[in-house]
Amino acid sequence: QILIAQGVEAGGHVRGLTPRNELVRAVAPNVSVPVVAAGGIVDGGQLVEALSLGAQGIVLGTALLATTESFAHDFHKQRIVTARAGDTVLTQAFHVNWPRGANVRVLPNPVTRGEMGDPFTAGKRVIGKEGERNIWLFSTDSPQKNMTGEFEHMALYAGTGSGVIRDIVPAGERMAAIMTEAEAALAPGTVAALADETNVSASPVCYARGSDDAYAGFASRDELIRFCNLLLEAERAGARITARMWVDASDTGRRDLLRSIQHDESACCAMLRKWILHLDGEASDRTGDFYGKCLAIADPDERLAFVNRGQGWVVRKIREMLPKIRDDAMHADLKAMLDVHEANIARADAVITRAEISGKP
């Protein structure tokens, strides 16, 4: 629907080496969709320049990173403010989470100056944390508000326009300044009309498939096998206990619920076995201790409540692991398992609540 013509001036990952204006001038007349210009744009003059070359809009990166609303860490924002014209460098040193050989434009730091060793032969080293996730030296992670660590050694993404930015302001103020500068050089209302037709959005941090999983903060093969077997044992226990409860249940609604949960637990067992075998692992044949503990509970309502707590445990485990799963298909399967368990928890809660209400004098 649109083409983004990103010049070599852009901060962060840069695919090509062609200057922005040269690229826009070559692309815009030869396509039938709107073209927006990207790369080092921070002021209204550059917006006017892009429009004059045939672009119908611009992409702002660094200009909006250095705003109060941005999720970038204050350290990163301040480095942009203090940057001078010509400070940014293209480097391939930040490669963890990304294929080798990919350029990124960053502000200079000990990594770009070679003070941290060869990025492709130096030992692995943790330089920060994002919750429980490690931030590794030479990774493509840039400092964010929820991180701690050695920010000076992280990828400080910045476009060539960073030398113009001198303060951290609200995004609306920066946008208004760009519009005012552009309006002064164009016919009244031209840029405002363009802005009314444009939606502004931001992209999430990107993770490619070019590095060792454990080094990149993803779960290793062995960790995934252990995790799947842990869930497999729990799901097998859940399938067995709900089958037992289904047979014993006298209430039709409760029987239907338990039969549905038993079906879901069995399906999850099959899915987990599939992934264990896919990872060349050995599927556990053990049934989790949950089965015996639940069987020891005589009261049907208390037993169902215990089943719900077990499903809640599974939900927590999956939520903890999902950010560490690189494989899209495996991530989707476990997310679907999470959704099923959350839905079953809600359904079981409703049955328990009705039983409590009906049991009141």
Secondary structure, DSSP 8 states (H G I E B T S, - for coil): --EEEE-TT-SEEE---S-HHHHHHHHGGG-SS-EEEESS--SHHHHHHHHHTT-SEEE-SHHHHTBTT--B-HHHHHHHHH--TT--EEES---BTS-TT-EEEE---TTTTTTT--TTTS---EEEEETTEEEETTBS---BTTEEE-GGGS--B--GGGGG--S-B-HHHHHHHHHHHHHTTSSTTHHHHHHHT-----------S-S-TTTTTS--HHHHHHHHHHHHHHHHHHHHHHHHHHHH--SHHHHHHHHHHHHHHHHHHHHHHHHHHHTT--------THHHHHHT--SHHHHHHHHHHHHHHHHHHHHHHGGG---HHHHHHHHHHHHHHHHHHHHHHHHHHHHHHHT--
